[in-house]
Amino acid sequence: MRLPRELQLEPDARLALAQVLGIMSDQVMAGTVSRWDIGRLMEVEVRLGLVAAADDVGGECGTVTLGIDDAALILDGLAFTEIASADLPWVEMVRWTSDFVTGELRRHWTDAEWLTLSAAD
């Protein structure tokens, strides 16, 4: 995990990330997207406490540690979901959600750190 940050996640935010990672896992299992590793997706789910989130969300924020590479993986999944939803009637809501989550995740790292990550890939 590169450049780890501690983030406070509300229960609803954890569930939203669980949805994104679930969509990503479904695409990997269906053979639709090969750039995501199912093991890595599962590691992020465990790190974020998303494995337990579906059954026991609780009413409190939780602190999680997320690396910039984890955030980039989630952002890639959001971009995929947005493109895959292009023909759906609720695509504007998907775009708004994607933009919101992107802003919330990106703010934990500097522009220089994001540029360094993209140059390394």
C-alpha positions in Angstrom: 0.0 0.0 0.0 1.5 3.3 -1.1 1.0 6.6 0.7 -1.5 5.3 3.3 -3.9 7.8 4.8 -6.4 7.3 7.6 -10.0 8.2 6.5 -13.2 8.5 8.5 -16.0 6.6 6.7 -19.6 6.9 7.6 -21.6 3.7 7.4 -23.3 4.8 4.2 -20.0 5.5 2.6 -18.7 2.1 3.5 -21.8 0.5 1.9 -21.4 2.7 -1.2 -17.8 1.5 -1.6 -18.9 -2.0 -1.0 -21.3 -1.6 -4.0 -18.5 -0.3 -6.2 -16.1 -3.1 -5.2 -18.9 -5.6 -5.7 -19.6 -4.4 -9.3 -15.8 -4.6 -9.9 -15.7 -8.2 -8.5 -18.7 -9.2 -10.7 -16.9 -7.9 -13.8 -13.7 -9.8 -13.0 -15.6 -13.0 -12.3 -17.6 -12.6 -15.6 -14.3 -12.0 -17.5 -15.4 -8.6 -18.6 -12.5 -6.7 -17.1 -9.0 -8.2 -16.8 -7.1 -5.3 -15.3 -8.5 -5.8 -11.8 -7.2 -8.6 -9.6 -9.9 -10.3 -7.5 -7.4 -10.9 -4.7 -6.6 -7.2 -4.6 -10.3 -6.3 -4.6 -10.8 -8.6 -1.7 -7.9 -7.1 0.2 -9.4 -3.6 -0.2 -12.8 -4.9 1.0 -11.2 -6.4 4.1 -9.0 -3.3 4.8 -12.0 -1.0 4.6 -14.1 -3.3 6.8 -16.5 -3.8 4.0 -16.8 -7.6 4.5 -18.6 -6.9 7.8 -20.3 -3.7 6.6 -23.1 -5.5 4.8 -24.3 -7.2 8.0 -23.2 -4.9 10.7 -22.8 -1.3 9.6 -23.4 0.3 13.0 -24.2 3.9 13.3 -20.7 5.3 13.8 -17.9 6.5 11.6 -15.0 4.2 11.3 -11.4 5.0 10.7 -9.8 3.0 7.9 -6.4 3.1 6.2 -6.4 3.5 2.5 -3.4 3.8 0.2 -3.4 5.9 -2.9 -3.2 2.8 -5.0 -6.4 1.5 -3.3 -8.1 4.8 -4.0 -7.0 4.7 -7.7 -8.4 1.2 -8.0 -11.8 2.4 -6.6 -11.7 5.4 -8.9 -11.1 3.1 -11.9 -14.1 1.0 -10.8 -16.2 4.2 -10.6 -15.2 5.2 -14.1 -16.0 1.7 -15.4 -19.5 1.9 -13.7 -20.1 5.3 -15.2 -19.3 4.1 -18.7 -21.3 0.9 -18.3 -24.3 2.9 -17.2 -24.3 5.3 -20.2 -27.5 3.9 -21.6 -29.4 3.6 -18.4 -32.1 6.2 -17.4 -30.3 7.0 -14.1 -26.9 7.7 -15.7 -26.9 11.3 -14.4 -27.2 10.0 -10.8 -24.3 7.6 -11.5 -22.2 10.5 -12.9 -23.0 12.7 -9.9 -22.1 9.9 -7.4 -18.9 9.1 -9.3 -17.9 12.8 -9.3 -18.7 13.1 -5.6 -16.8 10.0 -4.5 -13.9 10.9 -6.7 -13.6 14.3 -5.0 -13.9 12.8 -1.6 -11.1 10.2 -2.3 -8.8 12.4 -4.2 -8.6 15.1 -1.6 -6.6 12.9 0.8 -3.5 13.1 -1.5 -1.9 16.0 -3.3 -2.0 16.6 -7.0 1.8 15.8 -7.1 1.2 12.5 -5.4 -1.5 11.6 -8.0 0.8 12.6 -10.8 3.6 10.5 -9.4 1.2 7.5 -9.2 0.0 8.0 -12.8 3.6 8.3 -14.0 4.5 5.0 -12.2 1.7 3.1 -13.9 
